[in-house]
């Protein structure tokens, strides 16, 4: 390596670190725009042939605002309100009835309210950095959402050219590069469209049941189910099951029984039938790895980590698999 090459590598490393420093505060929104563009691009590709690239991108951004951004902003505001209340020890649950029934059955006094407040504080700290940072987080989220929409436009327009440029930079044979990109595509699609979309669908369906049954803080518990639903079969049950028991404990027996029947007949069926239909079998995704990626992603970068964490781990797995297939015998 000559002096010119060494200088260029040093310059690239320095500028890359500076770029990371500049982008880091909004990295989750940058990644969110890339993920959204990845999901929308097949639609954009077909729509572009009919109405043109610019109108297609603008139409998809408008649709994203109506179908994703506005509902997500409303749900997020309600979630923050509920989570803040729970972290402050305020909940509409009849905690006293639960504690009394547990003491009656076991002879042990368990402070459910304290446990809920602690769990709410941990989750609030992980997502927003604490109660005092909520307002700053909302402002940052607003700026980040605007940035994501602008980036979405350019990623939809210039995405294929960027992918082609990355392929040219990859110092691998063409057939190895093709295999690597195919694995990454299958893994990413499996994570976003498969596991996470099914988990979100199951959480929403279960959340509707909680709302109809009269469970308070429904948005909070729906978010919890969205994470737990990544575990097949038992995930969302860890919320709606105890919720049904809670209704029985507080003498809402009919509502509790109906919620249990709804959970078994409807919520569980979403997992049993939707998951095999939408998950790409070529992705080879282990639910345990997905769950680790979700928790790690949420803890590291916030709500967007729900998608980013599993994708990063999936890309690592795809890269290792490519190395094993192509170079392990060397």
Phi, psi and omega in degrees: 000122181275179184295323180297316178295319179298318180296316180297318179296319177295318179295317178299314180298318181294312181294324178297318178295318178296319178297316178299320179297322182286320186278336189308318180300336182239021185297326181294327180281328174297313180295322179299319179294323179294317179296316180296319177295323178298319180288322185275344188300319177304323177290317179299320182299320179283321182290329181299324181294336185264318187239357180101160186293311183295309178300325180295314180297317180295319180297319180290326176294316178298318178296323178295322179297315182288318188269337186239303190295307183296311176299321180294322179295317178295312180299320180297320180296318178293320179297315178298318179298312181295317182295320178297319178296316180295317179296334178272002179087012180254120178213149180275358177293145176278075185297323182300320179294320179295313181298321180294319180291321177296317178296325180292322184277325187247341184079004180253140177263116180242129181270092181296321182299318179295319180296316179297318179297319179295316179297319178296321179294319179296315180294320178295321178294320182292321185274322189234354181086012179115170182299319183293342183262003184297313181297315177299323178294323179294316178297316179297321179295322179296313177296320180295322178295318177297317178298318181298321181292319177296315180295325180302319179301311184287327178292320176297321182285317189250006184304310180301321178295322179294318178296319178297321178295318178296319179299322179292329181282336182291119183277057180231156174302154185302319182292324177291318178298317178299316179296319180296314181294325178294319178294317179297319179296315180296320180293314181297316179295321179296322180290307188287310185274330183275271189299311188286320179295321177294319179297318179294318178298315180296320179295318179295315179299315178294323179298322176299319178297318177297319182295315179296323181286347177093020177286130179284167179054047186297320182297318178300311182291330176294320176298316178300317179294328179299325177282312182293332182293349174293341172276117181301147172072307189257353190302288183296335179301332181294348175251305185289334176295303175300329178296320177295319177296319179302316180297321178294320181298322182269021175069024171256063190297314182300314179297320179296316180294317180295322178296319178297316179296317179298318180297317181288316187278325187251303186298314181294327180293328176301316180291318186289328186252321183287320184300310179296333182287316190265343183277130177286118183296337180286350182285334179053055184261126176271128182303327179296318178295319178300316182296317177299317179297322179295308181298315179296320180293317178297317181293326186278313187231005177098204190302321182298337178299342175305325178262319189294316183304306179298325181294317180299314179295322178295320178295320176300315180297319179295321179294316178296321179295320178297317179298317180297318183288323189265329190233356184296328183279352183279000000 
